[in-house]
Amino acid sequence: MKLKVKNVEFGYNSTLVLENISMELDRSEVVGIVGPNGAGKSTLIRCIDRILTPRGGSILLDGTDISKMTRMEIAKEMGYVPQTTTRVFPATVFDTVLMGRRPHLGWKSSDEDVDRVLKVLELLGIIEFAMRDFNEISGGQQQKVLIARALAQEADILLLDEPTSNLDIRHQLEVMDIMKGIVRSKGISAIVAIHDLNLASRYTDRLLMLNGGRIFAVGDPESVLTVENIRRAYGVEALVKSDGERPYIIPVRPVKTR
């Protein structure tokens, strides 16, 4: 599955949030979207999944504009993990993940659907919560449930909006390991909006750095995560070191302004 974003623009009334955004995603690739608060990371993810409708440009899946696809057709191709969830109705963890099978369901769930749900619950280490009410588990556990729901979709593209935001360090690494492992083993792709530059460096193949709704830098982590780019985009003085494979960032201080 090939994803192409071409000259996308999005705004609310007279406020432009994204301007002239273009990118491509290849099979078995993880692309990270980074940038300061308000840069447009989540907005871009939501435009790609057609939760939001761009005011200009196009988003193509294997050459087909998603504006011509139904919601169900998009759900078969892309699995979306939101940054937060609103607790609306009671449902067990199992049933919440089973909702990810909806694009594939007939009148009722099959043994294959149930088996797929159990496998992703086991993979993410939350099988013990299967019969718990989703509203009663912790924020970090809820985040893993939402990731499990996206994996249960068996989509060719994962769209993850801050998937580690409610997780401690250990579970951040576990979730990112699982995500990248699935991308590599299944030959699918992922776009990850992420605040943590060190996680972005470690787990992505390419980075798209946004600032003010525009593309500020694009390329591999080494070329994007530079001292100068971090200073200009984030307003932070930082040290950029290498562990021999990838850069890692040590924030030092905010850039002084007169």
C-alpha positions in Angstrom: 0.0 0.0 0.0 1.5 3.3 -1.1 0.4 6.6 0.6 1.0 9.9 -1.1 0.2 13.3 0.5 0.3 16.1 -2.1 0.2 19.8 -1.2 -2.3 19.4 1.6 -3.7 22.5 3.3 -6.0 22.6 6.3 -7.4 25.4 8.4 -10.2 26.5 10.7 -12.0 29.5 9.2 -9.3 32.0 8.4 -6.5 30.2 10.4 -4.3 28.0 8.3 -3.0 25.0 10.3 -1.3 23.1 7.6 0.3 24.6 4.5 1.6 22.8 1.4 2.4 19.5 3.1 3.7 16.7 0.9 5.0 13.3 1.8 5.1 9.7 0.8 5.0 6.4 2.7 6.5 3.2 1.4 5.8 -0.4 2.4 7.7 -1.5 5.6 8.5 2.0 6.5 8.0 4.0 9.7 7.8 7.8 9.2 7.8 10.0 12.3 6.1 13.4 12.5 7.9 15.7 15.0 7.7 19.4 15.9 6.7 21.7 18.7 3.3 22.0 20.2 0.9 23.5 17.6 3.0 22.5 14.7 0.2 20.5 13.1 1.3 16.9 13.8 -2.1 15.6 15.0 -3.9 17.6 12.4 -1.9 16.0 9.6 -2.6 12.5 11.0 -6.3 13.2 11.2 -6.3 14.6 7.6 -4.6 11.4 6.3 -7.3 9.3 8.0 -10.0 11.7 6.6 -11.3 12.6 10.1 -10.6 16.1 8.9 -11.1 17.3 5.4 -8.3 19.3 3.8 -9.2 22.5 2.1 -6.6 21.9 -0.6 -4.3 19.2 -2.0 -4.9 15.4 -2.1 -4.2 12.2 -0.2 -3.8 9.1 -2.3 -3.9 5.4 -1.4 -2.4 3.4 -4.3 -3.4 6.3 -6.6 -7.0 6.6 -5.3 -8.0 9.9 -3.6 -9.4 9.0 -0.2 -12.1 11.7 -0.7 -13.6 9.1 -3.1 -13.4 6.3 -0.6 -16.0 5.3 2.0 -15.3 5.3 5.7 -15.3 1.5 5.7 -12.9 1.3 2.8 -10.5 3.6 4.5 -10.7 1.6 7.7 -9.7 -1.5 5.9 -6.5 0.2 4.8 -5.6 2.4 7.7 -5.7 1.8 11.5 -5.9 5.0 13.6 -4.7 5.4 17.2 -5.9 8.7 18.7 -3.9 10.6 21.2 -6.7 10.5 23.8 -10.1 8.9 24.0 -13.4 10.1 25.4 -15.1 7.7 27.8 -18.5 7.5 26.2 -20.0 4.1 26.9 -19.2 1.0 28.9 -17.4 -1.8 27.0 -15.0 -4.5 28.0 -11.4 -4.3 26.8 -12.1 -7.3 24.6 -15.1 -5.7 23.0 -13.2 -2.4 22.5 -10.5 -4.3 20.6 -13.1 -6.3 18.7 -14.4 -3.0 17.3 -11.2 -2.9 15.3 -12.5 -6.0 13.4 -15.6 -4.1 12.2 -14.4 -3.5 8.6 -14.1 -7.3 8.3 -17.2 -8.4 10.3 -20.3 -10.0 8.8 -23.4 -10.1 10.9 -21.4 -11.4 13.8 -17.9 -12.0 14.9 -16.2 -15.2 13.7 -13.8 -17.5 15.5 -11.1 -15.9 13.4 -12.1 -12.4 14.7 -12.0 -13.6 18.3 -8.6 -15.3 17.8 -7.2 -12.2 16.2 -8.3 -10.1 19.2 -6.9 -12.5 21.7 -3.5 -12.5 19.9 -3.1 -8.7 19.9 -4.2 -8.6 23.6 -1.5 -11.1 24.4 1.1 -9.3 22.2 0.5 -6.0 24.1 0.5 -7.7 27.5 -3.1 -6.8 28.3 -4.8 -10.1 28.0 -5.5 -10.1 31.8 -7.7 -7.0 31.3 -9.8 -8.6 28.6 -13.0 -8.7 30.6 -12.4 -5.4 32.5 -14.5 -2.3 31.7 -12.4 -0.1 29.4 -13.4 2.9 31.5 -12.0 1.4 34.7 -8.4 0.7 33.6 -5.6 3.3 33.7 -4.8 5.8 31.0 -1.7 3.9 30.0 -3.6 0.6 29.8 -6.3 2.4 27.7 -3.6 3.6 25.3 -2.4 0.0 24.8 -6.0 -1.1 24.2 -6.4 1.5 21.5 -3.2 0.3 19.9 -4.5 -3.3 20.1 -7.7 -2.2 18.4 -5.7 -0.7 15.5 -3.6 -3.8 15.2 -6.8 -6.0 15.2 -7.9 -4.1 12.0 -5.0 -5.7 10.1 -4.7 -2.6 8.1 -1.7 -1.9 5.7 -1.0 1.5 7.3 -1.0 2.4 11.0 -1.5 6.0 12.0 -0.4 6.6 15.5 -1.0 10.0 17.2 1.3 10.2 20.3 1.0 6.4 21.0 3.3 6.6 24.0 1.9 9.7 25.7 0.4 8.0 28.7 3.0 5.3 29.1 6.0 5.0 31.4 9.5 4.5 30.0 9.4 0.7 29.9 6.0 0.5 28.2 7.0 3.3 25.8 9.9 1.1 24.6 7.7 -2.1 24.5 5.0 -0.4 22.4 7.5 1.1 20.0 9.3 -2.3 19.7 6.0 -4.0 19.0 5.0 -1.4 16.4 8.3 -1.5 14.5 8.4 -5.3 14.7 4.9 -5.6 13.2 5.8 -3.2 10.4 8.9 -5.2 9.5 7.4 -8.7 9.9 4.0 -8.0 8.2 5.4 -5.6 5.5 3.0 -2.8 6.5 3.8 0.8 7.2 3.3 3.4 10.0 3.1 7.1 10.5 3.8 8.2 14.1 3.3 11.6 15.5 5.6 11.8 18.5 6.9 14.4 20.9 9.9 12.4 22.2 12.8 13.1 19.8 14.8 10.2 21.2 12.0 7.7 20.5 11.6 9.3 17.1 15.3 8.8 16.4 15.4 5.3 17.6 12.2 3.9 15.9 11.7 5.7 12.6 13.2 5.4 9.2 12.4 9.0 8.2 11.3 12.1 10.0 9.0 15.0 8.9 9.6 18.0 11.2 6.8 20.5 11.2 6.9 24.0 12.5 4.0 26.5 12.2 2.1 24.1 10.0 4.8 23.9 7.4 7.5 21.3 6.6 10.6 22.5 8.4 12.9 19.5 7.6 12.6 16.1 6.2 15.0 13.1 5.9 16.6 10.4 8.0 16.9 11.1 11.8 20.6 12.1 11.5 19.8 14.8 9.0 16.7 16.2 10.7 17.7 16.0 14.4 20.5 18.5 14.3 21.5 21.2 16.8 20.4 24.0 14.4 17.1 22.4 13.5 16.2 21.8 17.2 17.2 25.4 18.1 15.2 27.0 15.3 12.1 24.7 15.4 11.8 24.2 19.2 13.6 27.2 20.6 15.9 24.9 22.6 19.6 24.6 22.9 20.5 20.9 22.8 23.4 18.5 22.5 23.1 15.9 19.8 25.2 12.8 20.4 25.4 9.4 18.7 25.1 5.9 20.2 26.9 4.6 17.2 23.7 4.0 15.2 21.3 6.8 15.9 21.5 10.4 17.3 20.1 11.1 20.7 19.2 14.5 22.1 20.1 16.1 25.4 18.0 19.3 25.9 20.1 22.0 27.7 18.1 25.2 27.9 15.5 27.4 26.2 17.0 29.7 23.6 17.4 33.2 25.1 15.2 35.8 23.5 15.8 39.6 23.9 
